[in-house]
Amino acid sequence: MNHLLRPLAPISDAGWKLIDEESRHQLQVVLAARQLVDFAGPHGWEHSAVNLGRTSEVAASPGAGVSASARKVLPLMELKADFALTRSELADLDRGSLDVDLASLNEAVRRIALAENVAVFHGFPEAGIEGIAEASPHPAIPLGADFDSYPSHVGRAVERLRSGGIGGPYGLALGPEGYTGVVETTEYGGYPVFDHLRRILGGPIVWAPGVTGAVVMTLRGGDFLFESGQDFSIGYSRHDEEAVYLYFEESFAFRVVTPEAAVALS
């Protein structure tokens, strides 16, 4: 048994199978950052820090004629989102019900995936994470409300990257409002904006909940590093007569190695 304590939960094998499958389906839709950055791991729950390959000098000396320096590391951040499933719904599942209410699970997935997206694209300084948009030294390109003009703005971002020696292909992380507008808009001449953007980028357009505006970034590799300790897992907290209390949990660190490899669109 590990720290997730799943064997202690009053949930049948069929129940766990449905919970795990539904979780995977939901996460695949909402997780945006992982579609655009380099992913390493998972390295396990015990993995606690990322080696940064640097040191800082220690002012004090451990002995005469001896200097000291400390290795720099980036600690992994843990995210956790609680939810509960009613025991009556779990019992109905075991009877063969096909419409089990998993709304609380889906909401927890949304919350924790949104938190990951925000940390990667906009940062979480309290955990030592600088986001892609905030790290970029390029001036942000205003998007405006005219979706017809998005190809022009994205084209400017791509040109800015290319002129700085940052090769493609490129990807676009687009907030939900902008994504919907782009999908629904057709430019003059009947050419869909979505297809036009893909031709400019040479890479994917990703629906990215939690992203404010948009981010254009290279996909050449090595510039944005996501290191997973424990990947998304479901653990057991407790239960009573009415419900079983569970949680989603993950640990990760994120580093922007090449800040100039992305351009924010505000």
N, C-alpha and C positions, 0 to 999 in steps of 0.2 A: 504494500500500500504506500502511495506517495502522499505529498502534502495536500493534494486535491480531495482526498478522502471520499472518492466516488463510491467505493463499495459500501459505505455506511448509509447511503441515501436509499430510502424506500422507493426505488424506481426499478422497474423490470428491465430486462435486456432489450425488449421491444421499445420501451420508453427511452432508454439511452440512445438507441439507434436512431429514433426519430429526432430527438433533441440534437444529436451530433450532425445529422444530415441537414436539418433545417438551419442550423448555425452555419455550416459550410456554404449553403446556398446564399444566405443573407450576406455573409462576409464577402463573398466573391463579387457581389453587386456594389457594396459600399466602400470597400478598401480601394483608394485611388493611388496613394503614394507608391505602393508596392508595384504598380504597373509601370512606373516611370523611373524608379531608382534601383540601384544595385542592392540585392538582398543577400545577406549571408546568414547561415544558421538554418534551423534553430540549434543553439549550442547547449540548451538545457537550463533548468531553473537555477542551478548553482553558478552559472556564468554571471559574473557581477560587474565586469568593467572591460573597456576596450583600450588596448595599448595605443597611445598617441605617438609613440616613438620620440618623445621629447622629455627633457628634464627641467627642473627648476632648482636653482642653487639654494642650499640650506645655509642660513647665516651662521648658525652655530657650528662648531667643529666637535666631532666626537673624540678628538685627541690631538695632541701637539703635532703640527706638520701634516695634518690630514684634512682634506676638504670633503664636503658631502653634497650630494644632489639627490633630489627625489624624482622618481619616475612620474610622468604625468599620465593619468588615465581618465577616461570618460565613464562615469558610473552608468549602468543601465537603469532605466526608469521602469517602474512597475505601474501598470494600469489595471484597474479592477472595476467592474460594473455588476451590481447585484440585480437579481430578479427572482421571482417566485412563480411556481406552477401549482395550481390547485390539485389536491389529491383526487378530487372527483374527476377532473379532466384526465389525469393519468390513469385512473381506473377505467374510464371510458375507452382510452387508447388500448388498454389490454383486452377490452371486449371486442375490439375491432373497429372502433370509430375512426372515420377518415377525415373528420373536421375538428381535430383537437385544437383548442384555443392556445396558441403560442404567442399571443400578442406581446406579453411581457418579455419573452425571450427576444423577439424581433426588435423591441424598443431598446433592450440592453445592447444588442449587437450594434444598433445605430449609434448609441451613445459612445461606446468604446472605440468603434471604427472612426467616428467623427473626431474624437480626441487624438487618435493617431494621425489622421490627415492634417489636423491643425498643427500638431507638433512638428511634422515634417515640412509643411509649406510655410507656416508662419511662426514657428518656434515655440519653445517652452523654456524661457531663461531660468526658471526656478530649478529645472533639471539639467541645466547646462546645454540645452539644445537650441541652436540657432537655425531658424527656418530658411528655406531656399529663397523665398521672396525677400526676406529681411537681409540676408547675406549678400544678395546681388548688388554689385557696385553700379550697375546701370540705372539711369533714371527710369522710373516707371512710365509706361506708355498709357495715357488715358484711353479707356475703351469707349466711353459714351454709351448712349442708349440705342444707337442705330446699328442693328445687327448686320446690315448690308456692308458696313464699313469694317467689320471684323477682319476680313482677309487682308485689308490694307495694314491694320495695326499689327496683326500677327506677322505679316511680311516684313514690317519694319523691325520687329523683334528678331526674326531669323537673320535678317541682313546685319543687324548689330552683332549677333553672335558670330556670323561668318567673318565679318570684318575684323573681329578680335581673334581670329584663328581657331574658333570653336566649331568643329565640324559636326555634321549631322549623322544620322537622321535626328529629327527633333520631335518632341511630344508637347502636347498642350493639356495642362490641367485646367479645367474650366468649371467654375462654380455652377450650381444647379440652375440658377436663373439664366445665366448666359448660355448654358448648354441647351436648355429648352428653346431659347430664342434662336440659336444657331440652327438647330434641327428643323425648326418650323419656318425658317426664312429662305426665300428664293431670290437671288439677285436678278437684276435686269438681264434679260436674255434667257431666263428660265433655268439658270445653273444653280443648284443648291449650294448654299454657303458652306455647309458641312463638307461636301466633297471638295470644294475649292480649298478649304483650309487643309485638308489632308494632303492635297497635291503640293501645297506650299511647304508643309512640315516634313513630308516623307515618312511620318510616323503617326501614332495614334492620337485621337482626341478623347480624353478621359473625363467622364462625369465625376466631379470631385466635390462631394459635400464637405463643407468646412473651409473651402478655399474662397477667399474674398477676391473677386475679379478673376484673374487667370494668371498662369505662369507658363511661359515657353521655355523649354529646357532641352539640352542635348541628351541623346540616348546613346552616345558613343561609349559610355562606361567609364567607371573610375572617378566620377565627379561627385556623386551623391551616394553615400554609403549608409545603408540600414542594416544594423546588426541585431539579430534576434537572439534573445536568450531562450525564454520559453515562448513558443508561439501560442496563438489563441487557444486556450483550454477552458474547460468548464469544471468548476469545483463545487463541492457540497459544503454548506454552512450548518444547516440545522433543519428540523422539520417539526411541525405540530399536527394537530388533528385536521387542520384546514389546508395546509400548503407545505410544499418542500421549497426551501430557500437555497438558491444556487448563485453562482457568479461566474462571469467571464474574467479571465486574467491573462495578461501577457507581460513580458519584459523586453525592452529594446533600448538601443542607443542609436542616434542618428548624427552623421557628420556631413557638413558641406566641405568637400575637399577643394573644389574649384568654384569660388563664388561667382566669377564672371561667366560661368557656363549656363546661366539662366537669366531671363528678363521677366520682370513682373509687369502685368497689365492691370492698371488700377481702375 
